[in-house]
């Protein structure tokens, strides 16, 4: 596995480890970085995306976690102090797996912020594995300059499998979910329904949550995200 291409902004305080979504890159964290002046931020481009498109790793969340944890254990910031892990969409499904592995490796984590991901979306015909794989195969083909063909497998793992939130049980750290009120646009239904969040709470009862009047993407520039990070 070759090294991830990482955007890192030097700073103080607990490191913010920011994990982006399915078809995006580390660039989506520009607003959060601006709202956290002086804070150390580490935003890897995940395998198969953007400048890390050629990085190889196992398919699915476990392979993505391999790459992120490998980055952390080789980095002085992870050993120097506690980390706040923030994930959006796919990154929010990935975050619990990464946090569990970081803690098991003896690295400190101060909190976990999940942005419109983590609990499994309510099952429907659109979340059937074959449908998800077909949809994201088309997306990967259209965006092949910045997105590799591992995307369909990653999408199936995120959208059709039971939530991984349960791996955080037994860890003494806060977990907060911010869900968007709208999906891909202001006229689209929310990505995480109330039923999805209830399922997430059943897996991790101590998780707190709130819903923002924002879309799945626009929530990344909402001030509530930075305010949640600042609490840690």
C-alpha positions as CSV (number, residue, x, y, z in Angstrom):
1,X,0.0,0.0,0.0
2,X,1.5,3.3,-1.1
3,X,1.1,6.4,1.1
4,X,-2.0,8.5,1.1
5,X,-1.7,12.1,-0.2
6,X,-2.6,14.2,2.9
7,X,-3.6,17.8,3.3
8,X,-2.2,19.0,6.7
9,X,-2.5,22.4,8.2
10,X,-0.1,22.9,11.2
11,X,-1.6,24.1,14.4
12,X,-2.2,23.5,18.1
13,X,-4.8,21.6,20.2
14,X,-6.1,18.1,19.6
15,X,-5.5,17.1,16.0
16,X,-8.7,17.1,13.8
17,X,-8.5,14.0,11.6
18,X,-11.1,14.7,8.9
19,X,-12.4,11.8,6.7
20,X,-14.2,12.8,3.5
21,X,-17.1,11.2,1.6
22,X,-17.6,8.7,-1.1
23,X,-16.8,10.8,-4.3
24,X,-15.1,13.8,-2.7
25,X,-11.5,14.6,-1.6
26,X,-9.8,16.3,1.3
27,X,-10.7,19.6,-0.4
28,X,-14.2,19.5,1.1
29,X,-12.8,20.4,4.5
30,X,-11.7,23.9,3.4
31,X,-14.6,25.6,5.3
32,X,-14.0,23.7,8.5
33,X,-10.3,24.6,8.3
34,X,-11.2,28.2,7.9
35,X,-13.5,28.1,11.0
36,X,-10.8,26.4,13.1
37,X,-7.9,28.9,12.9
38,X,-4.8,27.7,14.6
39,X,-6.0,24.2,15.0
40,X,-4.0,21.3,13.7
41,X,-5.9,19.6,10.8
42,X,-5.1,16.4,9.0
43,X,-7.3,15.5,6.0
44,X,-6.2,12.5,4.0
45,X,-7.4,11.9,0.5
46,X,-8.7,8.4,0.9
47,X,-7.7,5.5,-1.3
48,X,-9.2,5.7,-4.8
49,X,-10.0,9.4,-4.6
50,X,-8.4,12.5,-6.0
51,X,-4.6,12.5,-5.6
52,X,-4.8,9.2,-3.7
53,X,-6.7,7.6,-6.6
54,X,-3.8,5.2,-7.3
55,X,-3.4,4.1,-3.6
56,X,-4.2,0.5,-3.2
57,X,-6.0,-1.0,-0.2
58,X,-8.6,-3.7,0.5
59,X,-12.0,-2.9,-0.8
60,X,-14.6,-1.6,1.6
61,X,-14.4,0.2,4.9
62,X,-11.8,-2.2,6.3
63,X,-9.3,-1.3,3.6
64,X,-10.0,2.4,4.0
65,X,-9.4,2.0,7.7
66,X,-6.1,0.1,7.0
67,X,-4.8,3.2,5.1
68,X,-5.9,5.8,7.7
69,X,-4.7,3.9,10.7
70,X,-1.3,3.2,8.9
71,X,-1.0,6.9,8.4
72,X,-1.8,7.6,12.1
73,X,0.6,5.1,13.6
74,X,3.4,6.5,11.5
75,X,2.7,10.2,12.4
76,X,4.0,12.1,15.4
77,X,0.7,13.9,15.8
78,X,-1.2,10.7,16.7
79,X,1.3,9.8,19.4
80,X,1.6,13.3,20.8
81,X,-1.9,13.9,21.9
82,X,-5.6,13.1,21.6
83,X,-7.3,13.3,18.2
84,X,-10.8,14.4,17.2
85,X,-12.1,12.3,14.4
86,X,-14.6,13.9,12.0
87,X,-16.3,12.0,9.1
88,X,-18.7,13.1,6.5
89,X,-20.9,10.6,4.6
90,X,-18.6,7.6,3.8
91,X,-16.1,9.1,6.2
92,X,-18.8,8.9,8.9
93,X,-19.3,5.2,8.3
94,X,-15.5,4.8,8.3
95,X,-14.9,6.8,11.5
96,X,-16.1,4.2,14.1
97,X,-13.8,1.6,12.6
98,X,-10.8,3.9,12.5
99,X,-11.4,5.1,16.1
100,X,-11.7,1.6,17.5
101,X,-8.4,0.7,15.8
102,X,-6.7,3.9,17.0
103,X,-7.7,3.2,20.6
104,X,-6.7,-0.4,20.4
105,X,-3.3,0.8,19.1
106,X,-2.9,2.9,22.3
107,X,-3.6,6.2,20.6
108,X,-5.8,8.8,22.2
109,X,-9.1,9.9,20.7
110,X,-11.0,12.8,22.3
111,X,-14.3,12.6,20.4
112,X,-16.0,11.5,17.2
113,X,-18.2,13.7,15.0
114,X,-20.3,12.0,12.4
115,X,-21.8,14.1,9.6
116,X,-24.8,12.5,7.8
117,X,-23.4,9.0,8.2
118,X,-22.7,6.2,10.6
119,X,-26.2,4.8,11.1
120,X,-27.3,2.7,8.1
121,X,-29.8,4.4,5.7
122,X,-33.3,2.9,5.9
123,X,-33.3,-0.2,3.6
124,X,-35.1,0.4,0.3
125,X,-34.8,-0.8,-3.3
126,X,-32.1,1.9,-3.8
127,X,-30.0,0.4,-1.0
128,X,-30.0,-3.2,-2.4
129,X,-26.4,-4.3,-3.0
130,X,-26.8,-4.9,-6.7
131,X,-28.5,-1.5,-7.2
132,X,-25.8,0.3,-5.2
133,X,-23.0,-1.4,-7.0
134,X,-24.6,-0.6,-10.4
135,X,-25.2,3.1,-9.5
136,X,-21.7,3.6,-8.2
137,X,-20.1,1.8,-11.1
138,X,-21.7,4.4,-13.4
139,X,-20.4,7.2,-11.1
140,X,-16.9,5.8,-11.1
141,X,-17.0,5.6,-14.9
142,X,-18.1,9.2,-15.2
143,X,-15.6,10.5,-12.7
144,X,-12.7,8.1,-13.5
145,X,-10.1,10.9,-13.5
146,X,-10.6,11.4,-9.7
147,X,-12.5,8.2,-8.6
148,X,-11.2,4.6,-8.9
149,X,-13.4,1.5,-9.5
150,X,-13.2,0.6,-5.8
151,X,-16.1,3.0,-5.3
152,X,-18.9,0.4,-5.9
153,X,-17.5,-1.9,-3.2
154,X,-17.0,0.9,-0.8
155,X,-20.6,2.1,-1.4
156,X,-22.0,-1.4,-0.8
157,X,-20.1,-1.6,2.5
158,X,-21.4,1.8,3.6
159,X,-25.0,1.7,2.5
160,X,-26.1,-1.9,2.7
161,X,-24.4,-3.4,5.7
162,X,-25.3,-3.1,9.4
163,X,-23.9,0.0,11.2
164,X,-20.5,-0.3,12.7
165,X,-21.4,2.1,15.6
166,X,-21.4,-0.7,18.0
167,X,-17.6,-1.0,17.9
168,X,-17.5,2.2,19.9
169,X,-19.3,0.6,22.9
170,X,-17.0,0.4,25.9
171,X,-15.0,3.4,24.9
172,X,-15.1,6.5,27.2
173,X,-15.4,9.2,24.5
174,X,-18.3,11.3,23.2
175,X,-19.9,10.5,19.8
176,X,-22.1,13.1,18.2
177,X,-24.1,12.8,15.0
178,X,-25.2,15.8,12.9
179,X,-27.8,14.8,10.3
180,X,-28.9,17.0,7.4
181,X,-32.6,17.7,7.0
182,X,-32.3,17.3,3.2
183,X,-30.5,14.9,0.8
184,X,-28.7,15.9,-2.4
185,X,-30.8,19.0,-2.7
186,X,-33.3,21.1,-0.7
187,X,-36.2,19.3,-2.3
188,X,-34.8,15.8,-1.5
189,X,-35.6,13.7,1.5
190,X,-33.0,13.3,4.3
191,X,-30.2,10.8,3.9
192,X,-30.7,9.5,7.4
193,X,-34.3,9.1,8.4
194,X,-35.5,9.0,12.0
195,X,-35.7,5.2,11.8
196,X,-32.0,5.1,10.7
197,X,-31.0,7.2,13.7
198,X,-33.1,5.1,16.0
199,X,-31.2,2.0,14.7
200,X,-27.9,3.8,15.3
201,X,-29.0,4.7,18.9
202,X,-29.9,1.0,19.5
203,X,-26.3,0.1,18.5
204,X,-24.7,3.0,20.5
205,X,-27.2,4.4,23.0
206,X,-24.9,7.1,24.3
207,X,-24.6,8.8,20.9
208,X,-26.0,12.3,20.9
209,X,-27.4,13.8,17.8
210,X,-29.0,16.9,16.1
211,X,-30.5,17.7,12.7
212,X,-29.5,20.8,10.7
213,X,-31.5,22.6,8.0
214,X,-29.0,21.9,5.3
215,X,-28.4,19.4,2.5
216,X,-26.0,16.5,2.6
217,X,-23.3,18.6,1.0
218,X,-24.0,22.1,2.3
219,X,-23.8,20.9,5.9
220,X,-20.0,20.9,5.5
221,X,-20.1,24.7,5.5
222,X,-22.5,25.1,8.4
223,X,-21.0,26.8,11.5
224,X,-22.5,24.1,13.8
225,X,-19.9,21.6,12.5
226,X,-16.9,23.7,13.6
227,X,-18.7,24.5,16.9
228,X,-19.0,20.8,17.6
229,X,-15.3,20.3,17.0
230,X,-14.4,23.2,19.2
231,X,-16.2,21.6,22.2
232,X,-13.4,19.0,22.2
